[in-house]
């Protein structure tokens, strides 16, 4: 250790009879100006339970700790006779230019947290979203050191739920895990909704929870929650770290489970373990040799059966789901070779351009008549990475080839003609090698005719206003489709705005992220933060929500301002939980408790230090979106829309 002197205050800055907390280097110091005008200093940490002595008070000859009233001599740190606690007195000098305090500055020695963070970054985790607090400070300091070294980035959020949604979106977009980070108790339980979204949509996430000291686990300590039990249903794998001996391997196992099983891995980090000494040297725990390729070829017999079915088909159609999201080029290449229509699930929206002559848009409740009618005319469905959810409505009456790398997904709810176990990209390559090109001009003509009809129907809504002059959502997505960059990442929320996006927004080459199976309101803006962390300024990030969804994580707009995230948020404000109102009417119930009281969201954006734009008439929509997409930093584009329309 070395001793260093730091100026901590000006002479006369602290009145006589007062105490305060100052910082000398990294050390918190209780600075005292006694009633007889003497300056003294004690280590700020009360030896009883760590209370902040600088927030206490002088009472006669004693300094009183604010937490439990323990007394200390302000000069020596001694306690009254009979008490064993002694505060540490620090050297102090009053110099001409101010008051100086000397503190011991030990060299940093690697901790268990450093040991684990080294494994994280070595396995490619470069992004952490979270909140720093009293039960994760040791691990947080290791993250800080890694950030200083340029090995990762930490984004401090306003609510831990936003951290887990952001990490889930990062995983959905990249296929690689980001981390979310919280304290014990409520901080960790706040992450559960976003982690359920990751679990249900098969997104890799590393969840990191601080925990109270192990010595107080069980009786019911402050913020003690049985986190292992609380996370049991949502994780693919998890463990509590108790010693340096296996800390590196536990981190490696967590990242392997998150990556291979495409789900949530969870590590619990007790307070005292976080700062325990690391193993020396730090164990080498590389990714290489522990994660195999995913490029699995399907069994030969089933592959031949599938190829024969495709050769026999007159009008095959491809249905691409979320599980095919990393195979866009291979899907289009295969579709063009056999002239097959391509329909997507809602979670697969954007896997083929809606302007491609074989693209048919989205199938199901959030889709268009193009996809459903083309599926109805087909005689073979080639289903890639889709799960046959009720929302999508893939026909069960057609011959079906289902391709998926997850054997449990194949024929999960009903038999299919050929369940083909293999990686989608590898399987499509084999199809291309074994199939001859086929020209089906009538298929392309039929798709073009159906798109022309649907675009005509959409056109009818563009000038439509309700009795209050509120705009039809079709107008919003008509302009957004024209103005948003072709390679943008678009994060959508839940509600009427989502249905409207599915029906009216025509994709080009954009990636679309959503809370698919969980369908969690509030997803879009935190997800946009995760998407931006994944791709940076290389691609435009857009989020879309209603006023109900944005209200869930309203404060995260300040997070986007803090980190200068150039997110353009398209906010359809109908002052209502419009989808719920429609459901109440459909069930012949009273519309009840769905109205919302909102601020002017454009003004809110400006108050937060961002950019805000508002459109209340048809001719204001395009300029507002254009302005939101331009410029630096985050923006809210608020558009007043009709709650009755989707």
C-alpha positions in Angstrom: 0.0 0.0 0.0 1.1 3.6 -0.6 -0.1 6.7 1.2 -1.4 9.6 -0.8 -2.6 13.1 0.2 -5.7 14.6 -1.3 -7.3 18.1 -1.0 -10.8 17.4 0.2 -12.2 20.9 1.2 -11.5 24.6 1.3 -10.8 26.2 4.7 -14.1 27.5 6.2 -16.2 25.4 3.7 -17.5 23.2 6.5 -19.1 25.2 9.5 -17.9 24.4 13.0 -20.0 21.7 14.6 -20.8 20.0 11.3 -19.7 16.8 9.5 -19.8 15.8 5.9 -18.7 13.1 3.4 -15.8 13.9 1.1 -13.7 11.8 -1.2 -10.0 11.3 -1.1 -9.0 9.4 -4.2 -11.4 6.5 -4.1 -11.9 6.6 -0.3 -15.0 8.1 1.3 -14.0 10.2 4.2 -16.0 11.6 7.1 -14.7 15.2 7.5 -15.4 16.8 10.9 -15.2 20.4 12.0 -15.6 20.2 15.8 -17.3 22.9 17.9 -13.9 24.1 19.1 -12.8 24.6 15.5 -10.6 21.6 15.0 -10.6 19.6 11.8 -10.5 15.8 12.0 -11.1 12.9 9.6 -12.4 9.3 10.0 -12.9 6.6 7.5 -16.5 7.1 6.4 -17.5 3.5 7.0 -18.9 2.8 10.4 -17.3 -0.4 11.7 -20.6 -1.6 13.1 -22.6 -2.2 9.9 -21.0 0.1 7.4 -23.1 3.2 8.0 -22.0 6.5 6.4 -20.5 8.5 9.3 -20.3 11.6 7.2 -24.1 11.7 7.3 -24.1 11.6 11.1 -24.0 14.5 13.6 -21.9 15.8 16.4 -23.4 15.4 19.9 -21.2 16.9 22.5 -17.9 15.0 22.5 -19.2 12.2 20.2 -19.8 11.7 16.5 -23.1 9.8 16.1 -23.6 7.2 13.3 -26.9 7.9 11.4 -27.8 4.2 11.1 -27.8 2.8 14.6 -26.6 5.7 16.8 -23.1 4.3 17.5 -20.8 6.8 19.1 -17.2 7.6 18.1 -14.6 10.1 19.3 -14.2 12.5 16.3 -10.4 12.7 16.9 -9.4 9.1 17.6 -12.3 7.0 16.3 -12.5 5.3 19.7 -15.9 4.2 21.0 -17.2 4.7 24.6 -16.0 2.3 27.2 -17.5 -1.2 26.9 -18.0 -1.0 23.1 -15.5 -2.8 20.8 -16.1 -0.8 17.6 -13.4 1.7 16.6 -13.6 4.0 13.5 -10.3 4.5 11.6 -8.8 7.9 12.1 -7.1 9.4 9.1 -4.2 11.8 8.9 -5.3 15.4 8.2 -3.4 18.6 7.5 -4.8 22.2 7.3 -2.6 23.9 4.6 -2.8 27.4 3.2 -4.8 26.3 0.2 -7.2 23.9 1.9 -7.7 20.8 4.0 -5.9 17.6 3.0 -6.4 14.0 4.1 -4.1 11.1 3.6 -5.4 7.6 2.7 -3.8 4.3 1.9 -4.2 3.2 -1.7 -3.7 -0.5 -2.2 -2.9 -1.9 -5.6 -5.8 -3.7 -7.1 -5.6 -7.5 -6.9 -7.9 -9.5 -9.2 -11.2 -10.6 -7.7 -13.6 -13.5 -8.5 -15.5 -10.9 -10.4 -12.5 -10.0 -12.6 -12.0 -13.7 -13.1 -15.6 -14.1 -14.4 -15.6 -11.0 -16.5 -12.5 -12.2 -18.3 -14.4 -15.3 -19.3 -17.4 -13.2 -20.4 -15.4 -11.0 -22.7 -13.3 -13.9 -23.9 -16.5 -15.6 -25.1 -17.5 -12.5 -26.9 -19.9 -10.8 -24.5 -19.3 -7.1 -25.2 -22.5 -5.5 -23.9 -24.2 -5.3 -20.5 -27.4 -3.5 -19.6 -28.2 -3.0 -15.9 -28.3 -1.0 -12.7 -25.5 -0.8 -10.2 -26.5 -1.1 -6.5 -25.3 -2.2 -3.1 -25.4 -5.9 -3.6 -23.5 -6.0 -7.0 -20.8 -3.4 -6.4 -17.9 -5.8 -6.5 -19.0 -7.3 -9.9 -19.8 -3.8 -11.1 -16.3 -2.6 -10.4 -14.9 -5.5 -12.5 -17.3 -4.5 -15.3 -16.0 -1.0 -15.0 -12.4 -2.2 -15.3 -13.3 -4.2 -18.4 -15.0 -1.1 -19.9 -11.9 1.0 -19.2 -9.9 -1.6 -21.0 -12.2 -1.5 -24.0 -13.5 -5.1 -23.6 -17.1 -4.3 -23.1 -19.7 -1.5 -22.8 -22.1 -0.9 -19.9 -25.4 0.8 -20.3 -27.0 2.0 -17.1 -30.8 1.8 -17.4 -33.7 3.3 -15.3 -35.5 -0.1 -14.7 -34.1 -3.6 -14.8 -36.9 -4.8 -17.0 -35.6 -2.5 -19.7 -32.2 -4.2 -19.3 -33.5 -7.7 -19.9 -35.7 -6.6 -22.8 -32.6 -4.8 -24.4 -30.5 -7.9 -23.9 -33.2 -10.1 -25.4 -33.4 -7.9 -28.4 -29.6 -7.9 -28.8 -29.8 -11.7 -28.8 -32.7 -11.9 -31.3 -30.8 -9.6 -33.7 -27.4 -11.2 -33.5 -27.8 -14.7 -32.1 -25.2 -13.9 -29.5 -25.8 -13.2 -25.8 -25.6 -9.8 -24.2 -25.9 -9.5 -20.4 -28.4 -7.9 -18.0 -27.3 -7.0 -14.5 -29.2 -6.3 -11.3 -29.0 -6.2 -7.5 -30.5 -8.8 -5.2 -34.2 -8.9 -4.5 -36.4 -6.5 -6.5 -33.6 -5.6 -8.9 -33.4 -9.2 -10.1 -37.1 -9.9 -10.0 -37.6 -6.8 -12.2 -35.7 -8.6 -14.9 -38.0 -11.5 -15.1 -40.5 -10.2 -17.8 -37.8 -9.5 -20.3 -36.1 -12.8 -19.6 -39.4 -14.6 -20.2 -39.5 -12.9 -23.5 -36.1 -14.2 -24.3 -37.0 -17.7 -23.2 -40.2 -17.9 -25.3 -38.6 -16.4 -28.4 -35.4 -18.4 -28.1 -33.0 -15.5 -27.6 -29.6 -16.0 -25.8 -29.2 -13.9 -22.7 -26.8 -13.9 -19.7 -28.6 -12.7 -16.5 -26.4 -11.6 -13.6 -27.8 -11.1 -10.2 -26.1 -9.7 -7.1 -27.1 -11.4 -3.9 -26.9 -10.7 -0.1 -24.0 -12.2 1.8 -24.2 -16.0 2.1 -24.0 -15.8 5.9 -27.4 -14.0 6.1 -29.2 -16.2 3.5 -32.1 -18.0 5.1 -33.3 -16.1 8.1 -34.7 -13.3 6.0 -32.1 -10.5 5.4 -32.9 -7.2 3.7 -33.7 -7.7 0.0 -33.1 -11.5 0.4 -35.0 -13.4 -2.3 -34.4 -17.0 -3.2 -33.2 -16.1 -6.7 -32.4 -19.7 -7.6 -36.1 -20.6 -7.1 -37.4 -17.3 -8.6 -35.5 -17.9 -11.9 -36.1 -21.6 -12.1 -38.9 -21.6 -14.7 -37.3 -19.0 -17.0 -33.7 -20.1 -17.2 -32.1 -22.9 -19.3 -29.4 -23.2 -16.7 -28.2 -21.3 -13.6 -26.0 -21.5 -10.5 -24.8 -19.6 -7.5 -21.1 -18.8 -7.5 -19.6 -19.6 -4.1 -15.8 -19.9 -4.7 -13.0 -18.8 -7.1 -12.3 -22.5 -7.8 -15.1 -23.0 -10.2 -16.2 -19.4 -11.0 -14.6 -19.4 -14.4 -16.1 -22.6 -15.5 -19.5 -21.6 -14.2 -19.4 -18.5 -16.4 -18.3 -20.6 -19.4 -21.1 -23.0 -18.7 -23.6 -20.2 -18.5 -22.5 -18.8 -21.8 -22.5 -22.2 -23.4 -26.1 -22.9 -22.3 -27.3 -19.4 -23.5 -25.6 -19.9 -26.9 -26.4 -23.5 -27.6 -29.9 -23.7 -26.1 -30.7 -20.1 -27.2 -32.1 -19.1 -23.9 -31.5 -17.5 -20.5 -28.5 -18.5 -18.4 -28.4 -17.1 -14.9 -25.6 -16.6 -12.4 -26.1 -15.5 -8.8 -23.3 -13.6 -7.2 -23.2 -13.2 -3.4 -21.7 -10.0 -2.1 -18.6 -11.4 -0.4 -17.8 -13.8 -3.3 -17.7 -10.9 -5.7 -14.7 -9.3 -4.0 -13.0 -12.5 -2.9 -9.4 -13.0 -4.3 -9.3 -14.6 -7.8 -7.3 -17.6 -8.7 -3.7 -16.8 -9.9 -3.1 -16.9 -12.7 -6.6 -16.3 -14.0 -7.8 -19.6 -15.5 -7.9 -19.9 -19.3 -11.5 -20.8 -20.2 -11.7 -20.2 -23.9 -14.8 -20.7 -26.1 -12.9 -22.6 -28.7 -13.3 -26.3 -28.3 -16.5 -26.0 -26.2 -19.1 -25.0 -28.7 -19.6 -27.0 -31.9 -21.0 -25.9 -35.3 -24.7 -25.6 -35.9 -24.5 -26.6 -39.5 -26.2 -29.9 -39.2 -27.3 -31.8 -42.4 -30.6 -33.6 -42.3 -30.7 -37.4 -42.5 -30.4 -38.7 -46.0 -33.7 -40.7 -46.2 -35.8 -37.7 -45.0 -33.9 -35.3 -47.2 -34.6 -37.5 -50.3 -38.3 -37.7 -49.3 -38.5 -33.9 -49.1 -36.8 -33.4 -52.4 -39.2 -35.8 -54.1 -42.2 -33.9 -52.6 -40.8 -30.6 -53.9 -40.3 -32.1 -57.4 -43.9 -33.3 -57.5 -45.4 -30.1 -56.3 -47.2 -27.8 -58.8 -47.4 -24.7 -56.4 -45.1 -25.1 -53.5 -45.0 -22.2 -51.0 -42.3 -21.4 -48.4 -43.3 -20.2 -45.0 -40.4 -18.6 -43.1 -40.5 -18.0 -39.4 -38.4 -16.4 -36.7 -36.2 -19.5 -36.6 -35.0 -18.7 -40.1 -34.1 -15.2 -39.3 -30.4 -15.6 -40.2 -31.0 -17.3 -43.5 -32.6 -14.5 -45.6 -30.3 -14.8 -48.6 -30.6 -18.6 -48.7 -34.4 -18.5 -48.5 -34.6 -16.0 -51.4 -32.1 -18.0 -53.5 -34.1 -21.2 -53.0 -37.4 -19.6 -53.7 -36.1 -18.1 -56.9 -34.7 -21.5 -58.0 -38.1 -23.3 -57.8 -40.3 -20.2 -58.2 -42.0 -20.7 -54.9 -44.0 -18.1 -53.1 -42.6 -16.9 -49.8 -44.9 -16.1 -46.9 -43.6 -15.2 -43.4 -44.9 -15.5 -39.9 -45.3 -12.2 -38.1 -42.0 -12.8 -36.2 -40.4 -13.6 -39.6 -41.6 -10.3 -41.2 -38.9 -8.9 -43.4 -37.2 -12.2 -44.3 -38.2 -11.4 -47.9 -39.0 -8.0 -49.3 -42.7 -7.3 -49.8 -41.6 -5.9 -53.2 -39.9 -9.2 -54.3 -42.0 -10.9 -57.0 -42.2 -14.0 -54.8 -42.8 -12.2 -51.5 -46.3 -12.5 -50.0 -46.0 -10.7 -46.7 -47.2 -11.9 -43.4 -49.6 -14.8 -42.7 -52.1 -14.7 -39.9 -53.9 -12.2 -37.7 -51.2 -9.6 -38.2 -50.9 -10.2 -41.9 -52.5 -9.5 -45.2 -54.8 -11.3 -47.6 -51.9 -11.9 -49.9 -50.2 -14.5 -47.7 -53.3 -16.4 -46.7 -54.7 -16.6 -50.2 -51.4 -17.8 -51.7 -51.1 -20.4 -49.0 -54.7 -21.6 -49.8 -53.7 -22.1 -53.5 -50.5 -24.1 -52.7 -50.2 -27.9 -52.8 -47.0 -28.1 -50.6 -45.8 -26.0 -47.7 -42.1 -25.8 -46.9 -42.0 -24.5 -43.4 -38.7 -23.1 -42.2 -38.2 -22.2 -38.5 -41.8 -21.7 -37.7 -43.9 -23.2 -34.8 -47.4 -23.4 -36.2 -48.9 -21.0 -33.6 -52.6 -20.2 -33.6 -51.8 -16.6 -34.3 -50.1 -17.5 -37.6 -52.6 -20.1 -38.8 -50.4 -22.3 -41.0 -52.7 -24.7 -42.8 -52.8 -28.2 -41.4 -54.5 -29.6 -44.5 -51.5 -29.3 -46.8 -48.6 -31.6 -47.4 -45.8 -30.1 -45.3 -42.1 -30.3 -45.1 -40.9 -28.8 -41.8 -37.3 -27.9 -41.3 -35.9 -27.0 -37.9 -32.7 -27.6 -35.9 -34.8 -28.3 -32.8 -36.2 -31.8 -33.0 -38.9 -31.0 -30.4 -40.3 -28.3 -32.7 -40.7 -30.8 -35.6 -44.3 -32.0 -35.6 -44.7 -30.6 -32.1 -48.5 -30.2 -32.2 -49.5 -32.4 -35.1 -47.8 -34.7 -37.6 -46.2 -33.2 -40.7 -45.5 -35.1 -43.9 -41.7 -34.8 -43.6 -40.1 -33.5 -40.3 -36.6 -32.6 -41.4 -34.0 -32.2 -38.7 -31.3 -29.9 -39.8 -29.9 -26.4 -39.9 -32.0 -24.3 -42.2 -29.1 -22.8 -44.2 -27.4 -26.2 -44.7 -30.7 -27.8 -45.7 -31.5 -25.1 -48.3 -28.1 -25.5 -49.8 -28.7 -29.3 -50.2 -32.1 -28.6 -51.7 -30.5 -26.2 -54.3 -28.0 -28.9 -55.2 -30.6 -31.6 -55.8 -33.3 -29.6 -57.5 -33.5 -28.3 -61.0 -34.7 -24.7 -61.7 -38.4 -24.4 -62.3 -40.3 -21.5 -63.8 -43.8 -20.8 -62.5 -44.8 -17.5 -64.2 -48.4 -18.0 -63.1 -47.3 -17.9 -59.4 -45.6 -14.6 -59.9 -48.5 -13.2 -61.8 -50.9 -14.3 -59.1 -48.8 -12.7 -56.3 -48.6 -9.4 -58.3 -52.4 -9.4 -58.8 -53.1 -10.0 -55.1 -50.6 -7.3 -54.0 -52.3 -4.8 -56.4 -55.7 -5.6 -54.8 -54.3 -5.2 -51.3 -52.5 -2.0 -52.0 -55.7 -0.6 -53.5 -57.5 -1.5 -50.2 -54.8 0.2 -48.2 -55.0 3.3 -50.3 -58.6 3.8 -49.2 -57.6 4.3 -45.6 -54.9 7.0 -46.1 -57.2 10.0 -45.9 -59.6 8.5 -43.3 -60.2 10.5 -40.1 -62.4 9.7 -37.1 -64.9 12.1 -35.6 -62.0 13.9 -33.7 -59.8 14.2 -36.7 -57.6 11.3 -35.6 -55.6 9.6 -38.3 -55.9 6.0 -39.6 -52.7 4.0 -38.8 -52.4 3.0 -42.4 -51.2 6.5 -43.2 -48.5 6.3 -40.6 -47.1 3.1 -42.0 -47.5 4.2 -45.6 -45.1 7.1 -45.0 -42.8 5.1 -42.7 -42.3 2.5 -45.4 -41.4 5.2 -47.8 -39.0 7.0 -45.5 -37.2 4.4 -43.3 -33.9 3.1 -44.6 -34.0 -0.2 -46.3 -31.6 -1.8 -43.9 -33.1 -0.3 -40.7 -33.9 -2.4 -37.6 -37.5 -1.9 -36.5 -38.6 -2.9 -33.0 -42.4 -3.2 -32.6 -44.5 -3.3 -29.5 -47.9 -4.9 -28.7 -51.4 -3.7 -29.4 -53.3 -2.1 -32.2 -50.1 -0.4 -33.4 -48.6 -3.9 -33.9 -51.4 -5.3 -35.9 -51.4 -2.1 -38.1 -47.6 -2.5 -38.6 -48.0 -6.1 -39.7 -50.7 -5.2 -42.2 -49.7 -1.9 -43.6 -45.9 -1.6 -43.4 -44.2 -3.1 -46.5 -40.7 -4.4 -45.7 -37.7 -4.1 -47.9 -34.6 -5.5 -46.2 -35.3 -4.3 -42.7 -35.0 -6.6 -39.6 -38.1 -6.6 -37.4 -37.9 -7.5 -33.7 -40.9 -8.1 -31.5 -42.0 -9.8 -28.3 -43.5 -12.8 -30.1 -44.8 -15.5 -27.9 -44.8 -13.5 -24.7 -46.4 -10.5 -26.4 -45.2 -8.1 -23.7 -46.4 -4.5 -23.9 -43.5 -2.1 -23.4 -41.0 -4.2 -25.4 -40.2 -1.9 -28.3 -38.2 1.0 -26.9 -35.9 -1.0 -24.6 -35.5 -3.5 -27.5 -34.4 -0.5 -29.7 -31.7 0.2 -27.2 -30.5 -3.4 -27.4 -30.6 -3.2 -31.2 -28.6 0.0 -31.3 -26.0 -1.6 -28.9 -25.7 -4.5 -31.4 -25.3 -2.5 -34.6 -24.3 1.0 -33.5 -24.7 3.8 -36.0 -24.2 1.5 -39.0 -28.0 1.0 -39.3 -31.0 3.2 -38.4 -32.9 2.0 -35.3 -36.7 2.6 -35.3 -39.1 1.6 -32.6 -42.9 1.6 -32.9 -45.4 1.6 -30.1 -48.7 2.9 -28.8 -49.0 5.3 -25.9 -49.8 2.4 -23.6 -46.6 0.5 -24.5 -44.3 3.5 -24.4 -45.7 4.5 -21.0 -44.3 1.3 -19.5 -40.7 2.4 -20.0 -41.1 6.1 -20.5 -38.0 6.9 -18.4 -35.7 4.9 -20.7 -35.9 7.8 -23.2 -33.4 9.5 -20.8 -31.1 6.5 -21.1 -31.1 6.9 -24.9 -30.3 10.6 -24.4 -27.5 9.8 -22.0 -25.8 7.5 -24.4 -26.7 9.5 -27.5 -28.6 6.6 -29.1 -30.1 7.8 -32.4 -33.4 5.9 -32.0 -36.4 7.2 -33.8 -39.5 6.2 -31.8 -42.8 6.3 -33.8 -45.5 6.7 -31.2 -49.2 6.1 -32.2 -51.1 8.1 -29.5 -54.7 7.1 -29.4 -55.1 7.9 -25.6 -56.3 4.4 -25.1 -55.4 0.8 -24.7 -57.2 0.4 -28.0 -56.7 -3.4 -28.5 -58.2 -4.1 -25.0 -61.2 -1.8 -25.8 -61.8 -3.8 -29.0 -61.6 -7.1 -27.0 -64.1 -5.8 -24.4 -66.5 -4.9 -27.2 -66.1 -8.2 -28.9 -66.9 -10.0 -25.7 -70.0 -7.8 -25.3 -68.6 -6.1 -22.2 -68.4 -2.5 -21.2 -65.3 -0.6 -22.3 -63.8 0.0 -18.9 -60.4 1.4 -17.6 -58.7 1.5 -21.0 -58.5 5.3 -21.4 -55.1 6.9 -20.8 -53.9 10.3 -19.5 -50.9 11.3 -21.5 -48.4 14.1 -21.7 -47.5 15.8 -25.0 -44.9 13.2 -25.9 -43.0 15.4 -28.3 -42.6 18.0 -25.5 -41.5 15.2 -23.1 -38.8 14.2 -25.6 -37.5 17.8 -25.6 -37.6 18.1 -21.8 -35.5 15.0 -21.6 -32.8 16.5 -23.9 -33.9 14.6 -27.0 -35.9 15.6 -30.1 -39.7 15.6 -30.3 -42.1 16.0 -33.3 -45.9 15.9 -33.4 -48.3 15.2 -36.2 -52.0 15.9 -35.8 -53.1 16.2 -39.5 -52.4 14.0 -42.6 -49.9 16.5 -44.2 -47.8 16.7 -41.0 -47.1 12.9 -40.8 -44.4 12.5 -43.4 -42.4 15.7 -42.4 -42.5 14.6 -38.7 -41.2 11.1 -39.5 -38.6 12.5 -41.8 -37.4 14.9 -39.1 -37.4 12.0 -36.5 -35.2 9.8 -38.7 -32.8 12.6 -39.4 -30.4 14.2 -36.9 -28.5 12.8 -34.0 -29.7 11.5 -30.7 -33.1 10.0 -29.9 -36.4 11.3 -31.2 -40.0 10.8 -30.5 -42.5 11.2 -33.4 -45.9 11.4 -31.8 -48.9 10.9 -34.2 -52.5 11.2 -33.0 -54.3 8.1 -34.3 -57.8 6.6 -34.2 -58.1 4.0 -31.4 -60.8 2.0 -33.3 -58.6 1.2 -36.3 -55.9 -1.4 -36.9 
